[in-house]
Amino acid sequence: PQASLPSLFPPVLEYVLDADTDRRRLGQAPRVAFLGRPPSDPEHQFSGTLELPRQHARACATATFQLQDSIRDKLRPIAVTLAYGIRGAGPTRRSRGTPLPPLPPVL
């Protein structure tokens, strides 16, 4: 099956870390900024990719954030959410009667 899906093997995991989501929903400024984030990311987000070379292989990513100096609320927890997906495994539309494409890997 690997030969039939060259674009999905090895699978690449795309991820986004998002800090202080609840505060931002309330219109408040995030209390942290991720250090070393890609220039396209806002300061409260950190995105990246991880290649998963084989099944059961471990891969790690490191992200560091810094508490903003101007924030007065330094005692409440800072929630960090993680969104992730496999690159190229998004939903596709197909018409009736056409065969299913090869299935992508599942996390």
All heavy atoms as an XYZ file, in Angstrom:
826
protein
N       0.794     -1.205      0.000
C       0.000      0.000      0.000
C       0.838      1.273      0.000
O       0.396      2.289     -0.471
C      -0.830     -0.088      1.265
C      -0.576     -1.403      1.905
C       0.494     -2.066      1.132
N       2.076      1.218      0.513
C       2.872      2.433      0.559
C       3.195      2.951     -0.836
O       3.236      4.139     -1.051
C       4.161      2.200      1.327
C       3.932      2.119      2.815
C       5.240      1.989      3.567
O       6.253      1.639      2.985
N       5.207      2.249      4.848
N       3.401      2.056     -1.796
C       3.750      2.489     -3.139
C       2.599      3.221     -3.813
O       2.806      4.077     -4.643
C       4.171      1.285     -3.970
N       1.356      2.898     -3.440
C       0.212      3.538     -4.080
C      -0.103      4.913     -3.484
O      -0.873      5.652     -4.053
C      -1.023      2.643     -3.987
O      -1.383      2.471     -2.635
N       0.490      5.264     -2.355
C       0.226      6.553     -1.704
C       1.524      7.313     -1.418
O       1.803      7.652     -0.283
C      -0.515      6.338     -0.383
C      -1.921      5.790     -0.453
C      -2.441      5.524      0.949
C      -2.827      6.753     -1.161
N       2.305      7.608     -2.432
C       3.598      8.240     -2.147
C       3.471      9.595     -1.463
O       4.318      9.978     -0.688
C       4.243      8.373     -3.523
C       3.111      8.322     -4.489
C       2.046      7.460     -3.843
N       2.377     10.336     -1.695
C       2.263     11.657     -1.088
C       1.898     11.589      0.394
O       2.036     12.560      1.099
C       1.220     12.488     -1.833
O      -0.045     11.876     -1.704
N       1.396     10.439      0.873
C       1.002     10.326      2.274
C       1.995      9.528      3.114
O       1.794      9.377      4.306
C      -0.387      9.682      2.377
C      -1.530     10.491      1.785
C      -2.827      9.712      1.892
C      -1.669     11.828      2.456
N       3.059      8.986      2.500
C       4.032      8.210      3.247
C       5.399      8.806      3.059
O       5.809      9.035      1.930
C       4.030      6.750      2.803
C       2.819      6.024      3.287
C       1.724      5.866      2.468
C       2.766      5.523      4.572
C       0.597      5.215      2.916
C       1.641      4.869      5.028
C       0.552      4.705      4.199
N       6.164      9.028      4.060
C       5.720      8.918      5.441
C       4.726     10.035      5.753
O       4.827     11.141      5.219
C       6.997      9.067      6.267
C       7.925      9.824      5.381
C       7.553      9.487      3.963
N       3.762      9.746      6.627
C       2.777     10.778      6.950
C       3.429     11.962      7.672
O       4.383     11.808      8.423
C       1.778     10.085      7.872
C       2.354      8.761      8.196
C       3.516      8.504      7.312
N       2.885     13.141      7.413
C       3.362     14.365      8.046
C       2.219     14.925      8.884
O       1.131     15.169      8.377
C       3.830     15.399      6.997
C       4.213     16.708      7.666
C       5.005     14.850      6.203
N       2.476     15.086     10.157
C       1.488     15.621     11.087
C       1.652     17.134     11.144
O       2.745     17.637     11.411
C       1.713     15.010     12.467
C       0.721     15.379     13.546
C      -0.600     14.676     13.299
C       1.270     14.987     14.902
N       0.568     17.867     10.863
C       0.569     19.326     11.001
C      -0.126     19.669     12.308
O      -1.157     19.077     12.627
C      -0.172     19.966      9.831
C       0.484     19.713      8.499
C      -0.292     20.289      7.339
O      -1.538     20.350      7.411
O       0.350     20.685      6.352
N       0.420     20.607     13.071
C      -0.179     20.945     14.363
C      -0.161     22.449     14.590
O       0.634     23.175     14.001
C       0.544     20.233     15.510
C       1.978     20.670     15.671
C       2.305     21.735     16.500
C       3.005     20.023     14.990
C       3.618     22.151     16.638
C       4.315     20.431     15.136
C       4.612     21.485     15.952
O       5.909     21.901     16.085
N      -1.092     22.896     15.436
C      -1.150     24.297     15.860
C      -1.425     24.325     17.359
O      -2.397     23.746     17.825
C      -2.267     25.083     15.124
C      -2.332     26.517     15.642
C      -2.052     25.065     13.628
N      -0.555     24.964     18.117
C      -0.775     25.228     19.536
C      -1.365     26.630     19.646
O      -0.882     27.562     18.993
C       0.538     25.173     20.314
C       1.216     23.811     20.380
C       2.634     23.956     20.906
C       0.424     22.884     21.256
N      -2.391     26.778     20.463
C      -3.078     28.065     20.610
C      -3.223     28.353     22.106
O      -3.787     27.542     22.835
C      -4.446     27.980     19.935
C      -5.058     29.332     19.656
O      -4.517     30.345     20.137
O      -6.083     29.365     18.968
N      -2.725     29.488     22.563
C      -2.733     29.825     23.986
C      -3.804     30.860     24.319
O      -4.083     31.755     23.526
C      -1.366     30.362     24.403
N      -4.386     30.713     25.497
C      -5.342     31.683     26.047
C      -6.576     31.899     25.158
O      -7.078     33.010     25.021
C      -4.653     33.020     26.317
C      -4.467     33.281     27.806
O      -4.951     32.470     28.620
O      -3.849     34.298     28.150
N      -7.086     30.836     24.567
C      -8.236     30.917     23.664
C      -9.454     31.518     24.353
O     -10.139     32.369     23.779
C      -8.581     29.522     23.112
O      -7.394     28.952     22.554
C      -9.640     29.592     22.045
N      -9.740     31.090     25.585
C     -10.919     31.591     26.296
C     -10.841     33.095     26.524
O     -11.826     33.805     26.357
C     -11.101     30.862     27.628
C     -11.447     29.401     27.435
O     -11.973     29.059     26.358
O     -11.200     28.606     28.355
N      -9.704     33.592     26.909
C      -9.537     35.044     27.121
C      -9.744     35.805     25.818
O     -10.366     36.855     25.794
C      -8.148     35.361     27.670
C      -7.992     35.100     29.144
C      -6.587     35.483     29.600
N      -6.244     36.869     29.347
C      -6.469     37.878     30.188
N      -7.054     37.640     31.338
N      -6.101     39.098     29.888
N      -9.222     35.281     24.720
C      -9.354     35.978     23.444
C     -10.805     35.978     22.971
O     -11.253     36.938     22.353
C      -8.426     35.368     22.402
C      -6.964     35.708     22.701
C      -5.995     35.269     21.633
N      -5.942     33.815     21.516
C      -6.542     33.094     20.576
N      -7.242     33.674     19.640
N      -6.429     31.792     20.560
N     -11.560     34.919     23.271
C     -12.996     34.901     22.934
C     -13.742     36.007     23.670
O     -14.745     36.509     23.186
C     -13.610     33.549     23.292
C     -13.371     32.506     22.258
C     -14.222     31.277     22.522
N     -13.555     30.129     21.945
C     -13.333     28.991     22.548
N     -13.780     28.781     23.768
N     -12.699     28.012     21.951
N     -13.258     36.372     24.839
C     -13.879     37.447     25.623
C     -13.364     38.827     25.221
O     -13.691     39.824     25.851
C     -13.607     37.218     27.120
C     -14.193     35.941     27.720
C     -13.706     35.741     29.152
C     -15.716     35.977     27.657
N     -12.525     38.873     24.183
C     -12.004     40.147     23.702
C     -10.790     40.643     24.462
O     -10.394     41.794     24.302
N     -10.213     39.793     25.306
C      -9.036     40.188     26.081
C      -7.767     39.744     25.359
O      -7.768     38.770     24.611
C      -9.093     39.565     27.473
C     -10.306     40.033     28.270
C     -10.458     39.260     29.576
O      -9.955     38.159     29.720
N     -11.175     39.853     30.512
N      -6.699     40.446     25.614
C      -5.415     40.128     24.987
C      -4.838     38.843     25.568
O      -4.996     38.579     26.760
C      -4.437     41.277     25.208
N      -4.156     38.042     24.749
C      -3.493     36.854     25.289
C      -2.373     37.267     26.245
O      -1.755     38.320     26.066
C      -2.948     36.141     24.055
C      -2.912     37.171     22.994
C      -3.948     38.184     23.328
N      -2.139     36.440     27.260
C      -1.124     36.766     28.267
C       0.251     36.239     27.913
O       1.218     36.489     28.635
C      -1.549     36.192     29.625
C      -2.815     36.831     30.159
C      -3.286     36.134     31.396
N      -3.834     34.833     31.018
C      -4.182     33.899     31.882
N      -4.044     34.100     33.171
N      -4.678     32.754     31.465
N       0.364     35.484     26.836
C       1.644     34.873     26.476
C       1.957     35.105     25.005
O       1.079     35.398     24.202
C       1.652     33.355     26.757
C       1.449     33.073     28.228
C       0.627     32.635     25.914
N       3.229     34.941     24.679
C       3.699     34.970     23.290
C       4.645     33.791     23.107
O       5.529     33.565     23.939
C       4.409     36.276     22.988
N       4.433     33.012     22.041
C       5.333     31.895     21.745
C       6.639     32.445     21.190
O       6.648     33.334     20.342
C       4.699     30.941     20.727
C       3.700     30.007     21.336
C       2.348     30.277     21.275
C       4.113     28.850     21.977
C       1.420     29.423     21.835
C       3.198     27.986     22.548
C       1.850     28.271     22.473
N       7.734     31.918     21.674
C       9.059     32.303     21.196
C       9.437     31.406     20.016
O       9.111     30.223     20.004
C      10.088     32.147     22.316
C       9.777     32.899     23.615
C      10.840     32.594     24.666
C       9.684     34.385     23.360
N      10.107     31.951     19.023
C      10.575     31.162     17.884
C       9.463     30.685     16.970
O       9.639     29.720     16.246
N       8.312     31.355     16.993
C       7.189     30.941     16.151
C       7.451     31.356     14.711
O       8.206     32.302     14.453
C       5.891     31.541     16.659
C       5.807     33.028     16.481
C       4.563     33.635     17.130
N       4.548     35.066     16.936
C       5.211     35.933     17.658
N       5.964     35.515     18.643
N       5.145     37.219     17.399
N       6.809     30.668     13.742
C       6.935     31.102     12.346
C       6.380     32.524     12.184
O       5.435     32.905     12.886
C       6.068     30.094     11.580
C       5.976     28.899     12.474
C       6.037     29.430     13.873
N       6.931     33.324     11.286
C       6.486     34.710     11.119
C       5.004     34.833     10.755
O       4.380     35.854     11.050
C       7.363     35.251      9.983
C       8.464     34.281      9.818
C       8.042     32.989     10.414
N       4.441     33.812     10.128
C       3.035     33.878      9.724
C       2.069     33.631     10.886
O       0.876     33.886     10.765
C       2.763     32.860      8.614
O       3.084     31.555      9.069
N       2.577     33.130     12.019
C       1.713     32.846     13.169
C       1.536     34.084     14.045
O       2.500     34.812     14.288
C       2.319     31.744     14.050
C       2.241     30.367     13.432
O       1.560     30.218     12.396
O       2.857     29.439     13.981
N       0.302     34.319     14.560
C       0.148     35.377     15.564
C       0.924     34.986     16.827
O       1.262     33.817     17.016
C      -1.361     35.423     15.826
C      -1.950     34.245     15.166
C      -0.931     33.644     14.250
N       1.196     35.956     17.690
C       2.064     35.672     18.850
C       1.492     34.629     19.803
O       2.242     33.976     20.514
C       2.417     36.950     19.587
C       1.264     37.671     20.224
C       1.694     38.969     20.889
O       2.852     39.379     20.728
O       0.859     39.555     21.579
N       0.171     34.423     19.823
C      -0.432     33.435     20.729
C      -0.539     32.045     20.106
O      -1.103     31.145     20.710
C      -1.821     33.917     21.169
C      -2.776     34.065     20.026
N      -2.854     35.220     19.292
C      -3.646     33.198     19.481
C      -3.760     35.059     18.347
N      -4.246     33.842     18.440
N       0.020     31.850     18.883
C      -0.025     30.551     18.222
C       1.367     30.094     17.836
O       2.269     30.896     17.611
C      -0.877     30.599     16.951
C      -2.346     30.660     17.210
C      -3.149     30.586     15.914
O      -2.612     30.750     14.830
N      -4.420     30.350     16.050
N       1.492     28.766     17.738
C       2.741     28.155     17.273
C       2.349     26.976     16.406
O       1.617     26.089     16.851
C       3.581     27.680     18.467
C       4.929     27.151     18.075
C       6.019     28.004     18.036
C       5.109     25.825     17.748
C       7.276     27.528     17.678
C       6.356     25.343     17.386
C       7.450     26.200     17.354
N       2.804     26.950     15.159
C       2.450     25.847     14.265
C       3.712     25.177     13.748
O       4.794     25.770     13.735
C       1.599     26.350     13.094
O       2.340     27.252     12.301
N       3.551     23.934     13.326
C       4.682     23.199     12.797
C       4.246     21.874     12.212
O       3.057     21.562     12.133
N       5.232     21.097     11.801
C       4.979     19.773     11.242
C       5.942     18.764     11.863
O       7.032     19.126     12.308
C       5.175     19.759      9.713
O       6.515     20.140      9.417
C       4.208     20.686      9.006
N       5.502     17.522     11.880
C       6.339     16.403     12.330
C       6.194     15.274     11.326
O       5.072     14.897     10.986
C       5.884     15.877     13.697
C       6.211     16.704     14.920
C       5.544     16.106     16.139
C       7.705     16.758     15.125
N       7.302     14.734     10.851
C       7.251     13.577      9.973
C       7.240     12.321     10.829
O       8.016     12.190     11.776
C       8.455     13.557      9.035
C       8.377     12.456      8.010
C       9.485     12.548      6.986
O       9.591     13.583      6.304
O      10.244     11.567      6.879
N       6.321     11.421     10.529
C       6.210     10.156     11.262
C       6.772      9.060     10.370
O       6.077      8.518      9.505
C       4.747      9.903     11.617
C       4.062     11.054     12.376
C       2.574     10.803     12.521
C       4.710     11.258     13.718
N       8.047      8.692     10.536
C       8.732      7.828      9.579
C       8.203      6.396      9.508
O       8.283      5.764      8.468
C      10.184      7.849     10.042
C      10.119      8.228     11.473
C       8.897      9.085     11.635
N       7.646      5.892     10.600
C       7.121      4.513     10.596
C       6.148      4.378     11.752
O       6.078      5.221     12.648
C       8.247      3.499     10.702
C       8.997      3.563     12.004
C      10.207      2.627     12.032
N      10.872      2.707     13.303
C      11.630      3.715     13.713
N      11.841      4.742     12.915
N      12.182      3.710     14.896
N       5.401      3.293     11.728
C       4.418      3.055     12.777
C       5.111      2.906     14.129
O       6.186      2.331     14.239
C       3.637      1.783     12.448
C       2.405      1.605     13.278
C       1.538      0.468     12.754
O       1.977     -0.316     11.944
N       0.330      0.401     13.243
N       4.508      3.462     15.160
C       4.994      3.424     16.546
C       6.269      4.229     16.762
O       6.883      4.134     17.823
C       5.193      1.992     17.042
C       3.967      1.147     16.943
N       2.837      1.392     17.674
C       3.687      0.076     16.162
C       1.921      0.500     17.379
N       2.399     -0.307     16.449
N       6.708      4.996     15.767
C       7.882      5.855     15.943
C       7.465      7.074     16.760
O       6.363      7.578     16.610
C       8.441      6.287     14.597
N       8.336      7.528     17.617
C       8.057      8.712     18.427
C       8.682      9.930     17.771
O       9.791      9.864     17.263
C       8.610      8.543     19.833
C       7.892      7.485     20.616
C       8.472      7.378     21.994
N       7.796      6.316     22.709
C       7.643      6.296     24.005
N       8.137      7.273     24.744
N       7.024      5.306     24.590
N       7.946     11.019     17.818
C       8.452     12.290     17.312
C       7.993     13.369     18.284
O       6.883     13.308     18.803
C       7.924     12.559     15.911
N       8.846     14.332     18.529
C       8.523     15.391     19.496
C       8.717     16.765     18.865
O       9.527     16.933     17.965
C       9.439     15.300     20.718
S       9.224     13.802     21.676
N       7.969     17.712     19.378
C       8.132     19.112     19.006
C       8.203     19.905     20.305
O       7.582     19.541     21.303
C       6.960     19.579     18.161
N       8.958     20.969     20.301
C       9.099     21.810     21.479
C       8.628     23.215     21.144
O       8.981     23.750     20.095
C      10.575     21.857     21.929
O      11.009     20.530     22.222
C      10.741     22.726     23.158
N       7.837     23.773     22.032
C       7.386     25.157     21.888
C       7.508     25.825     23.250
O       7.156     25.240     24.263
C       5.949     25.205     21.389
N       8.009     27.038     23.258
C       8.185     27.794     24.498
C       7.411     29.093     24.392
O       7.482     29.771     23.365
C       9.679     28.118     24.721
O      10.417     26.896     24.704
C       9.903     28.829     26.034
N       6.664     29.413     25.440
C       6.017     30.724     25.443
C       6.441     31.508     26.664
O       6.893     30.957     27.658
C       4.487     30.645     25.305
C       3.752     29.966     26.422
C       3.510     30.612     27.624
C       3.240     28.689     26.245
C       2.795     30.001     28.631
C       2.519     28.074     27.250
C       2.305     28.722     28.443
N       6.310     32.827     26.535
C       6.742     33.753     27.583
C       5.549     34.574     28.032
O       4.762     35.045     27.215
C       7.835     34.660     27.026
C       8.388     35.640     28.012
C       9.551     36.411     27.395
O       9.774     36.398     26.196
N      10.297     37.095     28.239
N       5.436     34.751     29.330
C       4.371     35.576     29.893
C       4.645     37.040     29.553
O       5.764     37.523     29.702
C       4.337     35.378     31.412
C       3.152     35.919     32.170
C       1.861     35.269     31.705
C       3.342     35.693     33.661
N       3.607     37.733     29.074
C       3.743     39.145     28.726
C       3.967     39.966     30.006
O       3.332     39.703     31.028
C       2.471     39.652     28.025
C       2.116     38.896     26.778
C       2.932     39.326     25.571
O       3.942     40.003     25.676
N       2.483     38.912     24.409
N       4.834     40.947     29.963
C       5.120     41.790     31.131
C       3.947     42.679     31.507
O       3.723     42.967     32.674
C       6.343     42.672     30.864
C       7.634     41.868     30.827
O       7.691     40.817     31.482
O       8.561     42.296     30.122
N       3.180     43.120     30.521
C       2.115     44.094     30.768
C       0.833     43.473     31.334
O      -0.088     44.194     31.682
C       1.781     44.818     29.463
O       1.339     43.870     28.505
N       0.767     42.165     31.461
C      -0.450     41.489     31.927
C      -0.466     41.449     33.457
O       0.510     41.072     34.096
C      -0.528     40.057     31.352
C      -0.537     40.102     29.827
C      -1.729     39.310     31.877
C      -1.667     40.898     29.218
N      -1.604     41.830     34.030
C      -1.721     41.846     35.491
C      -2.184     40.498     36.043
O      -1.849     40.132     37.164
C      -2.686     42.943     35.900
C      -2.099     44.320     35.588
C      -3.043     45.459     35.747
N      -3.786     45.440     36.985
C      -4.759     46.273     37.271
N      -5.099     47.195     36.405
N      -5.405     46.193     38.417
N      -2.971     39.737     35.276
C      -3.487     38.436     35.725
C      -2.433     37.360     35.473
O      -2.382     36.761     34.412
C      -4.783     38.097     34.994
C      -5.362     36.759     35.429
O      -4.802     36.130     36.356
O      -6.370     36.339     34.847
N      -1.581     37.137     36.474
C      -0.500     36.165     36.338
C      -0.744     34.923     37.185
O       0.112     34.059     37.279
C       0.833     36.804     36.715
C       1.207     37.935     35.773
C       2.543     38.539     36.110
C       2.844     39.666     35.149
N       4.127     40.287     35.395
N      -1.922     34.823     37.806
C      -2.203     33.695     38.683
C      -3.128     32.647     38.071
O      -3.065     31.484     38.433
C      -2.800     34.196     40.001
C      -1.883     35.091     40.828
C      -2.611     35.582     42.074
C      -0.614     34.358     41.207
N      -3.999     33.044     37.160
C      -4.924     32.080     36.559
C      -4.205     31.205     35.547
O      -3.274     31.654     34.876
C      -6.080     32.805     35.888
C      -6.919     33.506     36.925
C      -8.178     34.031     36.369
N      -8.765     34.857     37.427
C      -9.780     35.640     37.264
N     -10.354     35.720     36.108
N     -10.240     36.336     38.258
N      -4.631     29.957     35.427
C      -3.980     29.037     34.472
C      -4.085     29.560     33.036
O      -5.051     30.218     32.667
C      -4.775     27.739     34.614
C      -5.553     27.863     35.867
C      -5.722     29.316     36.157
N      -3.084     29.225     32.260
C      -3.069     29.566     30.841
C      -3.354     28.277     30.079
O      -2.537     27.354     30.076
C      -1.720     30.165     30.420
C      -1.496     31.469     31.181
C      -1.653     30.370     28.918
C      -0.103     32.026     31.047
N      -4.518     28.210     29.443
C      -4.899     27.022     28.684
C      -4.227     27.057     27.314
O      -4.195     28.091     26.648
C      -6.408     26.960     28.524
N      -3.685     25.914     26.914
C      -3.081     25.766     25.589
C      -3.816     24.629     24.889
O      -3.908     23.523     25.425
C      -1.571     25.454     25.685
C      -0.972     25.240     24.299
C      -0.842     26.572     26.415
N      -4.364     24.907     23.702
C      -5.064     23.875     22.936
C      -4.184     23.417     21.782
O      -3.321     24.158     21.303
C      -6.409     24.391     22.381
O      -6.162     25.517     21.561
C      -7.351     24.787     23.499
N      -4.433     22.191     21.347
C      -3.678     21.591     20.249
C      -4.655     21.126     19.185
O      -5.602     20.387     19.484
C      -2.856     20.400     20.757
C      -2.215     19.505     19.702
C      -1.135     20.253     18.935
C      -1.642     18.255     20.343
N      -4.441     21.567     17.960
C      -5.197     21.066     16.808
C      -4.181     20.375     15.894
O      -3.057     20.868     15.725
C      -5.876     22.213     16.081
N      -4.557     19.235     15.323
C      -3.606     18.516     14.472
C      -4.347     17.748     13.384
O      -5.555     17.512     13.474
C      -2.739     17.555     15.298
C      -3.541     16.508     16.028
C      -3.812     15.280     15.438
C      -4.040     16.748     17.298
C      -4.567     14.321     16.108
C      -4.787     15.799     17.968
C      -5.042     14.586     17.359
O      -5.780     13.650     18.010
N      -3.606     17.365     12.373
C      -4.152     16.576     11.276
C      -3.015     16.042     10.435
O      -1.869     16.478     10.550
N      -3.342     15.099      9.568
C      -2.346     14.530      8.668
C      -2.388     15.311      7.359
O      -3.449     15.475      6.763
C      -2.613     13.036      8.414
C      -2.506     12.261      9.728
C      -1.623     12.486      7.393
C      -2.894     10.820      9.620
N      -1.235     15.798      6.934
C      -1.153     16.588      5.703
C      -1.648     15.747      4.522
O      -1.266     14.594      4.363
C       0.280     17.020      5.441
C       0.420     17.868      4.175
C       1.832     18.223      3.890
N       2.300     19.203      4.875
C       3.568     19.539      5.025
N       4.485     18.985      4.284
N       3.902     20.427      5.928
N      -2.512     16.342      3.722
C      -3.006     15.668      2.527
C      -4.148     14.704      2.765
O      -4.626     14.075      1.834
N      -4.612     14.581      4.005
C      -5.671     13.613      4.309
C      -7.014     14.301      4.494
O      -7.893     13.774      5.139
C      -5.317     12.826      5.570
N      -7.180     15.482      3.922
C      -8.432     16.223      4.070
C      -9.580     15.561      3.334
O      -9.386     14.688      2.495
N     -10.812     15.986      3.643
C     -11.973     15.409      2.986
C     -12.008     15.797      1.509
O     -11.584     16.882      1.126
C     -13.159     16.028      3.732
C     -12.617     17.274      4.335
C     -11.156     17.014      4.593
N     -12.488     14.886      0.684
C     -12.633     15.142     -0.747
C     -14.036     14.766     -1.179
O     -14.675     13.903     -0.583
C     -11.614     14.323     -1.568
O     -11.809     12.938     -1.288
C     -10.183     14.692     -1.216
N     -14.523     15.424     -2.220
C     -15.840     15.103     -2.769
C     -15.663     14.150     -3.943
O     -14.712     14.238     -4.690
C     -16.542     16.374     -3.247
C     -16.915     17.283     -2.125
C     -17.605     18.506     -2.693
N     -18.059     19.318     -1.584
C     -19.319     19.665     -1.416
N     -20.231     19.306     -2.268
N     -19.671     20.394     -0.386
N     -16.624     13.264     -4.112
C     -16.580     12.375     -5.259
C     -18.003     12.117     -5.720
O     -18.946     12.256     -4.947
C     -15.870     11.066     -4.923
C     -16.537     10.262     -3.826
C     -15.717      9.018     -3.501
N     -16.439      8.198     -2.568
C     -17.326      7.266     -2.900
N     -17.594      7.045     -4.158
N     -17.950      6.566     -1.987
N     -18.133     11.774     -6.956
C     -19.471     11.507     -7.480
C     -19.822     10.038     -7.282
O     -18.953      9.192     -7.082
C     -19.529     11.883     -8.960
O     -18.604     11.098     -9.685
N     -21.121      9.730     -7.361
C     -21.569      8.349     -7.185
C     -20.999      7.465     -8.282
O     -20.880      7.872     -9.429
C     -23.093      8.276     -7.233
C     -23.725      8.873     -6.016
C     -25.226      8.738     -6.120
N     -25.830      9.337     -4.947
C     -26.726      8.719     -4.208
N     -27.164      7.523     -4.542
N     -27.206      9.304     -3.153
N     -20.691      6.247     -7.922
C     -20.224      5.279     -8.898
C     -18.726      5.289     -9.118
O     -18.197      4.409     -9.764
N     -18.020      6.277     -8.567
C     -16.570      6.286     -8.729
C     -15.946      5.507     -7.582
O     -16.449      5.524     -6.459
C     -16.009      7.724     -8.734
O     -16.380      8.358     -7.522
C     -16.517      8.511     -9.913
N     -14.880      4.794     -7.850
C     -14.251      4.010     -6.774
C     -13.642      4.917     -5.715
O     -13.272      6.056     -5.996
C     -13.178      3.199     -7.501
C     -12.907      3.966     -8.761
C     -14.184      4.680     -9.115
N     -13.559      4.407     -4.511
C     -12.932      5.157     -3.427
C     -11.441      5.295     -3.669
O     -10.796      4.355     -4.148
C     -13.160      4.441     -2.091
C     -14.560      4.471     -1.526
C     -14.662      3.561     -0.302
C     -14.969      5.876     -1.167
N     -10.862      6.450     -3.324
C      -9.406      6.589     -3.423
C      -8.748      5.782     -2.303
O      -9.399      5.375     -1.355
C      -9.182      8.085     -3.219
C     -10.362      8.522     -2.407
C     -11.504      7.644     -2.826
N      -7.429      5.538     -2.412
C      -6.731      4.839     -1.325
C      -6.919      5.597     -0.014
O      -6.930      6.825      0.002
C      -5.274      4.851     -1.758
C      -5.304      5.103     -3.232
C      -6.547      5.890     -3.498
N      -7.086      4.896      1.098
C      -7.337      5.514      2.384
C      -6.050      6.018      3.006
O      -5.034      5.324      2.982
C      -8.014      4.513      3.319
C      -9.390      4.044      2.856
C      -9.926      2.980      3.810
C     -10.359      5.205      2.778
N      -6.066      7.231      3.590
C      -4.887      7.766      4.269
C      -4.728      7.107      5.637
O      -5.651      6.504      6.160
C      -5.211      9.253      4.418
C      -6.697      9.313      4.435
C      -7.179      8.188      3.553
N      -3.544      7.247      6.240
C      -3.330      6.698      7.581
C      -4.236      7.377      8.605
O      -4.680      8.499      8.406
C      -1.857      6.988      7.870
C      -1.408      7.927      6.818
C      -2.385      7.917      5.704
N      -4.487      6.703      9.707
C      -5.346      7.211     10.762
C      -4.544      7.321     12.035
O      -3.772      6.439     12.380
C      -6.554      6.263     10.985
C      -7.405      6.747     12.135
C      -7.366      6.142      9.716
N      -4.733      8.436     12.758
C      -4.040      8.601     14.038
C      -4.756      7.866     15.118
O      -5.921      7.782     15.191
C      -3.967     10.079     14.417
C      -3.054     10.925     13.569
C      -3.084     12.367     14.052
C      -1.644     10.431     13.626
